[in-house]
């Protein structure tokens, strides 16, 4: 009985790590698309290097929302 529980736990851990990696890649891809298409006059990477806190908060918010959407979509 304990080996079944252990295998189920390991499987859940691997699935959650896979969801995390997929959400991270999709979030970064979405942020790049938003940077290129939506904000053509503002370079987000340059502003982040200049320590612009507003751009950092905006980028983090986009990444969080995309991760939430992807996680709900993957887990059903």
N, CA, C and O atoms as a Tinker XYZ file with bonds, in Angstrom:
   304  protein
     1  N      0.815000   -1.192000    0.000000    73     2
     2  CA     0.000000    0.000000    0.000000    64     1     3
     3  C      0.863000    1.262000    0.000000    63     2     4     5
     4  O      0.507000    2.248000   -0.645000    81     3
     5  N      1.978000    1.245000    0.705000    73     3     6
     6  CA     2.823000    2.427000    0.773000    64     5     7
     7  C      3.519000    2.699000   -0.553000    63     6     8     9
     8  O      3.770000    3.859000   -0.881000    81     7
     9  N      3.836000    1.673000   -1.318000    73     7    10
    10  CA     4.483000    1.916000   -2.609000    64     9    11
    11  C      3.509000    2.554000   -3.587000    63    10    12    13
    12  O      3.916000    3.374000   -4.410000    81    11
    13  N      2.228000    2.196000   -3.515000    73    11    14
    14  CA     1.234000    2.831000   -4.379000    64    13    15
    15  C      1.104000    4.317000   -4.053000    63    14    16    17
    16  O      1.027000    5.158000   -4.948000    81    15
    17  N      1.080000    4.622000   -2.768000    73    15    18
    18  CA     0.995000    6.016000   -2.348000    64    17    19
    19  C      2.233000    6.789000   -2.795000    63    18    20    21
    20  O      2.122000    7.919000   -3.271000    81    19
    21  N      3.403000    6.188000   -2.644000    73    19    22
    22  CA     4.651000    6.829000   -3.052000    64    21    23
    23  C      4.671000    7.071000   -4.558000    63    22    24    25
    24  O      5.066000    8.148000   -5.006000    81    23
    25  N      4.249000    6.082000   -5.343000    73    23    26
    26  CA     4.233000    6.243000   -6.800000    64    25    27
    27  C      3.233000    7.316000   -7.231000    63    26    28    29
    28  O      3.507000    8.085000   -8.152000    81    27
    29  N      2.090000    7.371000   -6.575000    73    27    30
    30  CA     1.108000    8.406000   -6.889000    64    29    31
    31  C      1.647000    9.790000   -6.553000    63    30    32    33
    32  O      1.416000   10.748000   -7.291000    81    31
    33  N      2.362000    9.895000   -5.443000    73    31    34
    34  CA     2.946000   11.170000   -5.052000    64    33    35
    35  C      4.020000   11.612000   -6.035000    63    34    36    37
    36  O      4.074000   12.782000   -6.413000    81    35
    37  N      4.871000   10.687000   -6.449000    73    35    38
    38  CA     5.916000   11.010000   -7.422000    64    37    39
    39  C      5.291000   11.409000   -8.754000    63    38    40    41
    40  O      5.761000   12.351000   -9.393000    81    39
    41  N      4.245000   10.713000   -9.185000    73    39    42
    42  CA     3.564000   11.048000  -10.435000    64    41    43
    43  C      2.964000   12.452000  -10.361000    63    42    44    45
    44  O      3.084000   13.229000  -11.308000    81    43
    45  N      2.315000   12.779000   -9.232000    73    43    46
    46  CA     1.745000   14.123000   -9.070000    64    45    47
    47  C      2.825000   15.189000   -9.061000    63    46    48    49
    48  O      2.632000   16.274000   -9.610000    81    47
    49  N      3.961000   14.891000   -8.443000    73    47    50
    50  CA     5.066000   15.835000   -8.433000    64    49    51
    51  C      5.587000   16.093000   -9.846000    63    50    52    53
    52  O      5.834000   17.239000  -10.222000    81    51
    53  N      5.751000   15.046000  -10.610000    73    51    54
    54  CA     6.239000   15.190000  -11.990000    64    53    55
    55  C      5.238000   15.959000  -12.843000    63    54    56    57
    56  O      5.631000   16.806000  -13.645000    81    55
    57  N      3.953000   15.672000  -12.678000    73    55    58
    58  CA     2.936000   16.393000  -13.453000    64    57    59
    59  C      2.904000   17.874000  -13.083000    63    58    60    61
    60  O      2.776000   18.728000  -13.961000    81    59
    61  N      3.021000   18.187000  -11.794000    73    59    62
    62  CA     3.022000   19.594000  -11.381000    64    61    63
    63  C      4.269000   20.317000  -11.884000    63    62    64    65
    64  O      4.192000   21.488000  -12.257000    81    63
    65  N      5.397000   19.649000  -11.901000    73    63    66
    66  CA     6.604000   20.260000  -12.465000    64    65    67
    67  C      6.449000   20.496000  -13.966000    63    66    68    69
    68  O      6.892000   21.520000  -14.485000    81    67
    69  N      5.826000   19.556000  -14.655000    73    67    70
    70  CA     5.586000   19.733000  -16.091000    64    69    71
    71  C      4.657000   20.915000  -16.339000    63    70    72    73
    72  O      4.902000   21.716000  -17.241000    81    71
    73  N      3.577000   21.033000  -15.533000    73    71    74
    74  CA     2.669000   22.170000  -15.671000    64    73    75
    75  C      3.405000   23.483000  -15.427000    63    74    76    77
    76  O      3.175000   24.469000  -16.127000    81    75
    77  N      4.284000   23.495000  -14.441000    73    75    78
    78  CA     5.037000   24.704000  -14.119000    64    77    79
    79  C      5.956000   25.112000  -15.265000    63    78    80    81
    80  O      6.023000   26.287000  -15.627000    81    79
    81  N      6.653000   24.151000  -15.825000    73    79    82
    82  CA     7.578000   24.455000  -16.929000    64    81    83
    83  C      6.814000   24.925000  -18.161000    63    82    84    85
    84  O      7.232000   25.876000  -18.821000    81    83
    85  N      5.702000   24.271000  -18.478000    73    83    86
    86  CA     4.891000   24.680000  -19.630000    64    85    87
    87  C      4.347000   26.088000  -19.424000    63    86    88    89
    88  O      4.391000   26.910000  -20.339000    81    87
    89  N      3.834000   26.372000  -18.225000    73    87    90
    90  CA     3.291000   27.706000  -17.938000    64    89    91
    91  C      4.385000   28.767000  -18.001000    63    90    92    93
    92  O      4.140000   29.883000  -18.460000    81    91
    93  N      5.578000   28.429000  -17.548000    73    91    94
    94  CA     6.684000   29.383000  -17.603000    64    93    95
    95  C      7.059000   29.722000  -19.037000    63    94    96    97
    96  O      7.237000   30.893000  -19.371000    81    95
    97  N      7.180000   28.709000  -19.886000    73    95    98
    98  CA     7.538000   28.965000  -21.273000    64    97    99
    99  C      6.442000   29.736000  -22.016000    63    98   100   101
   100  O      6.743000   30.645000  -22.790000    81    99
   101  N      5.200000   29.387000  -21.790000    73    99   102
   102  CA     4.103000   30.099000  -22.448000    64   101   103
   103  C      4.028000   31.538000  -21.940000    63   102   104   105
   104  O      3.753000   32.454000  -22.715000    81   103
   105  N      4.269000   31.742000  -20.642000    73   103   106
   106  CA     4.253000   33.096000  -20.080000    64   105   107
   107  C      5.341000   33.977000  -20.659000    63   106   108   109
   108  O      5.092000   35.135000  -20.994000    81   107
   109  N      6.533000   33.445000  -20.778000    73   107   110
   110  CA     7.637000   34.222000  -21.358000    64   109   111
   111  C      7.364000   34.509000  -22.830000    63   110   112   113
   112  O      7.635000   35.608000  -23.314000    81   111
   113  N      6.827000   33.515000  -23.541000    73   111   114
   114  CA     6.475000   33.715000  -24.944000    64   113   115
   115  C      5.397000   34.798000  -25.078000    63   114   116   117
   116  O      5.486000   35.650000  -25.963000    81   115
   117  N      4.388000   34.771000  -24.212000    73   115   118
   118  CA     3.331000   35.792000  -24.250000    64   117   119
   119  C      3.893000   37.175000  -23.937000    63   118   120   121
   120  O      3.497000   38.167000  -24.548000    81   119
   121  N      4.810000   37.234000  -22.990000    73   119   122
   122  CA     5.416000   38.525000  -22.653000    64   121   123
   123  C      6.232000   39.072000  -23.813000    63   122   124   125
   124  O      6.223000   40.278000  -24.057000    81   123
   125  N      6.938000   38.207000  -24.531000    73   123   126
   126  CA     7.693000   38.639000  -25.717000    64   125   127
   127  C      6.753000   39.144000  -26.809000    63   126   128   129
   128  O      7.030000   40.155000  -27.455000    81   127
   129  N      5.637000   38.434000  -27.014000    73   127   130
   130  CA     4.658000   38.858000  -28.026000    64   129   131
   131  C      4.059000   40.211000  -27.643000    63   130   132   133
   132  O      3.929000   41.092000  -28.492000    81   131
   133  N      3.699000   40.379000  -26.386000    73   131   134
   134  CA     3.141000   41.654000  -25.935000    64   133   135
   135  C      4.167000   42.765000  -26.104000    63   134   136   137
   136  O      3.822000   43.877000  -26.502000    81   135
   137  N      5.422000   42.469000  -25.804000    73   135   138
   138  CA     6.485000   43.470000  -25.944000    64   137   139
   139  C      6.658000   43.890000  -27.396000    63   138   140   141
   140  O      6.828000   45.075000  -27.682000    81   139
   141  N      6.617000   42.935000  -28.313000    73   139   142
   142  CA     6.861000   43.243000  -29.730000    64   141   143
   143  C      5.646000   43.862000  -30.420000    63   142   144   145
   144  O      5.794000   44.807000  -31.194000    81   143
   145  N      4.444000   43.340000  -30.149000    73   143   146
   146  CA     3.255000   43.759000  -30.897000    64   145   147
   147  C      2.491000   44.907000  -30.240000    63   146   148   149
   148  O      2.046000   45.827000  -30.925000    81   147
   149  N      2.338000   44.856000  -28.914000    73   147   150
   150  CA     1.484000   45.835000  -28.245000    64   149   151
   151  C      2.249000   47.106000  -27.880000    63   150   152   153
   152  O      1.751000   48.213000  -28.081000    81   151
   153  N      3.440000   46.947000  -27.353000    73   151   154
   154  CA     4.237000   48.095000  -26.932000    64   153   155
   155  C      5.411000   48.289000  -27.879000    63   154   156   157
   156  O      6.550000   47.952000  -27.553000    81   155
   157  N      5.126000   48.829000  -29.042000    73   155   158
   158  CA     6.188000   49.016000  -30.027000    64   157   159
   159  C      7.111000   50.182000  -29.668000    63   158   160   161
   160  O      8.281000   50.190000  -30.049000    81   159
   161  N      6.584000   51.167000  -28.935000    73   159   162
   162  CA     7.414000   52.327000  -28.603000    64   161   163
   163  C      8.191000   52.146000  -27.298000    63   162   164   165
   164  O      9.089000   52.934000  -26.999000    81   163
   165  N      7.851000   51.108000  -26.515000    73   163   166
   166  CA     8.525000   50.876000  -25.236000    64   165   167
   167  C      9.251000   49.542000  -25.300000    63   166   168   169
   168  O      8.660000   48.523000  -25.659000    81   167
   169  N     10.533000   49.549000  -24.953000    73   167   170
   170  CA    11.307000   48.321000  -24.896000    64   169   171
   171  C     11.324000   47.844000  -23.443000    63   170   172   173
   172  O     11.989000   48.442000  -22.597000    81   171
   173  N     10.582000   46.754000  -23.154000    73   171   174
   174  CA    10.454000   46.287000  -21.781000    64   173   175
   175  C     11.791000   45.847000  -21.196000    63   174   176   177
   176  O     12.076000   46.122000  -20.030000    81   175
   177  N     12.604000   45.174000  -21.981000    73   175   178
   178  CA    13.900000   44.705000  -21.465000    64   177   179
   179  C     14.821000   45.870000  -21.110000    63   178   180   181
   180  O     15.528000   45.830000  -20.102000    81   179
   181  N     14.805000   46.906000  -21.946000    73   179   182
   182  CA    15.634000   48.086000  -21.670000    64   181   183
   183  C     15.146000   48.804000  -20.413000    63   182   184   185
   184  O     15.945000   49.261000  -19.595000    81   183
   185  N     13.827000   48.894000  -20.273000    73   183   186
   186  CA    13.263000   49.547000  -19.086000    64   185   187
   187  C     13.542000   48.735000  -17.821000    63   186   188   189
   188  O     13.766000   49.309000  -16.756000    81   187
   189  N     13.531000   47.417000  -17.929000    73   187   190
   190  CA    13.871000   46.581000  -16.773000    64   189   191
   191  C     15.329000   46.764000  -16.367000    63   190   192   193
   192  O     15.658000   46.777000  -15.181000    81   191
   193  N     16.196000   46.906000  -17.364000    73   191   194
   194  CA    17.617000   47.136000  -17.055000    64   193   195
   195  C     17.842000   48.501000  -16.409000    63   194   196   197
   196  O     18.803000   48.693000  -15.665000    81   195
   197  N     16.943000   49.453000  -16.702000    73   195   198
   198  CA    17.036000   50.784000  -16.102000    64   197   199
   199  C     16.323000   50.854000  -14.752000    63   198   200   201
   200  O     16.120000   51.946000  -14.220000    81   199
   201  N     15.941000   49.703000  -14.192000    73   199   202
   202  CA    15.296000   49.596000  -12.875000    64   201   203
   203  C     13.943000   50.316000  -12.817000    63   202   204   205
   204  O     13.631000   50.971000  -11.823000    81   203
   205  N     13.150000   50.195000  -13.873000    73   203   206
   206  CA    11.815000   50.762000  -13.879000    64   205   207
   207  C     10.875000   49.794000  -13.156000    63   206   208   209
   208  O     10.575000   48.710000  -13.657000    81   207
   209  N     10.421000   50.199000  -11.980000    73   207   210
   210  CA     9.613000   49.337000  -11.132000    64   209   211
   211  C      8.240000   49.080000  -11.760000    63   210   212   213
   212  O      7.711000   47.975000  -11.638000    81   211
   213  N      7.661000   50.065000  -12.422000    73   211   214
   214  CA     6.341000   49.900000  -13.028000    64   213   215
   215  C      6.369000   48.825000  -14.118000    63   214   216   217
   216  O      5.438000   48.028000  -14.228000    81   215
   217  N      7.417000   48.804000  -14.909000    73   215   218
   218  CA     7.549000   47.792000  -15.957000    64   217   219
   219  C      7.762000   46.417000  -15.332000    63   218   220   221
   220  O      7.247000   45.423000  -15.845000    81   219
   221  N      8.500000   46.346000  -14.252000    73   219   222
   222  CA     8.720000   45.068000  -13.568000    64   221   223
   223  C      7.417000   44.523000  -13.000000    63   222   224   225
   224  O      7.152000   43.325000  -13.096000    81   223
   225  N      6.612000   45.383000  -12.414000    73   223   226
   226  CA     5.315000   44.956000  -11.875000    64   225   227
   227  C      4.395000   44.519000  -13.009000    63   226   228   229
   228  O      3.699000   43.512000  -12.880000    81   227
   229  N      4.380000   45.253000  -14.110000    73   227   230
   230  CA     3.553000   44.891000  -15.248000    64   229   231
   231  C      3.970000   43.537000  -15.824000    63   230   232   233
   232  O      3.120000   42.697000  -16.120000    81   231
   233  N      5.261000   43.331000  -15.980000    73   231   234
   234  CA     5.751000   42.060000  -16.529000    64   233   235
   235  C      5.418000   40.894000  -15.606000    63   234   236   237
   236  O      5.009000   39.829000  -16.068000    81   235
   237  N      5.591000   41.093000  -14.315000    73   235   238
   238  CA     5.266000   40.038000  -13.354000    64   237   239
   239  C      3.774000   39.732000  -13.363000    63   238   240   241
   240  O      3.381000   38.573000  -13.230000    81   239
   241  N      2.947000   40.745000  -13.515000    73   239   242
   242  CA     1.501000   40.537000  -13.569000    64   241   243
   243  C      1.109000   39.749000  -14.806000    63   242   244   245
   244  O      0.283000   38.840000  -14.723000    81   243
   245  N      1.683000   40.080000  -15.941000    73   243   246
   246  CA     1.405000   39.331000  -17.172000    64   245   247
   247  C      1.812000   37.874000  -17.001000    63   246   248   249
   248  O      1.062000   36.975000  -17.382000    81   247
   249  N      2.986000   37.629000  -16.433000    73   247   250
   250  CA     3.447000   36.258000  -16.233000    64   249   251
   251  C      2.536000   35.496000  -15.280000    63   250   252   253
   252  O      2.251000   34.321000  -15.515000    81   251
   253  N      2.074000   36.133000  -14.214000    73   251   254
   254  CA     1.175000   35.465000  -13.273000    64   253   255
   255  C     -0.165000   35.116000  -13.912000    63   254   256   257
   256  O     -0.665000   34.006000  -13.734000    81   255
   257  N     -0.743000   36.043000  -14.645000    73   255   258
   258  CA    -2.034000   35.780000  -15.260000    64   257   259
   259  C     -1.942000   34.708000  -16.335000    63   258   260   261
   260  O     -2.829000   33.861000  -16.441000    81   259
   261  N     -0.896000   34.733000  -17.119000    73   259   262
   262  CA    -0.733000   33.693000  -18.137000    64   261   263
   263  C     -0.525000   32.336000  -17.473000    63   262   264   265
   264  O     -1.061000   31.330000  -17.937000    81   263
   265  N      0.245000   32.302000  -16.392000    73   263   266
   266  CA     0.460000   31.042000  -15.675000    64   265   267
   267  C     -0.848000   30.513000  -15.089000    63   266   268   269
   268  O     -1.095000   29.308000  -15.117000    81   267
   269  N     -1.682000   31.399000  -14.564000    73   267   270
   270  CA    -2.976000   30.964000  -14.038000    64   269   271
   271  C     -3.874000   30.409000  -15.138000    63   270   272   273
   272  O     -4.519000   29.377000  -14.957000    81   271
   273  N     -3.914000   31.081000  -16.251000    73   271   274
   274  CA    -4.752000   30.622000  -17.364000    64   273   275
   275  C     -4.268000   29.270000  -17.881000    63   274   276   277
   276  O     -5.072000   28.375000  -18.142000    81   275
   277  N     -2.967000   29.129000  -18.025000    73   275   278
   278  CA    -2.427000   27.869000  -18.513000    64   277   279
   279  C     -2.668000   26.749000  -17.505000    63   278   280   281
   280  O     -3.016000   25.634000  -17.893000    81   279
   281  N     -2.488000   27.031000  -16.227000    73   279   282
   282  CA    -2.686000   25.975000  -15.224000    64   281   283
   283  C     -4.138000   25.534000  -15.169000    63   282   284   285
   284  O     -4.404000   24.340000  -15.035000    81   283
   285  N     -5.083000   26.454000  -15.266000    73   283   286
   286  CA    -6.493000   26.058000  -15.285000    64   285   287
   287  C     -6.825000   25.303000  -16.555000    63   286   288   289
   288  O     -7.635000   24.376000  -16.538000    81   287
   289  N     -6.206000   25.691000  -17.652000    73   287   290
   290  CA    -6.462000   24.994000  -18.918000    64   289   291
   291  C     -5.889000   23.597000  -18.946000    63   290   292   293
   292  O     -6.496000   22.688000  -19.512000    81   291
   293  N     -4.728000   23.411000  -18.344000    73   291   294
   294  CA    -4.103000   22.092000  -18.359000    64   293   295
   295  C     -4.734000   21.121000  -17.366000    63   294   296   297
   296  O     -4.872000   19.931000  -17.650000    81   295
   297  N     -5.115000   21.640000  -16.204000    73   295   298
   298  CA    -5.666000   20.755000  -15.183000    64   297   299
   299  C     -7.160000   20.495000  -15.352000    63   298   300   301
   300  O     -7.695000   19.531000  -14.803000    81   299
   301  N     -7.827000   21.359000  -16.112000    73   299   302
   302  CA    -9.246000   21.152000  -16.397000    64   301   303
   303  C    -10.068000   21.476000  -15.269000    63   302   304
   304  O    -11.291000   21.357000  -15.341000    81   303
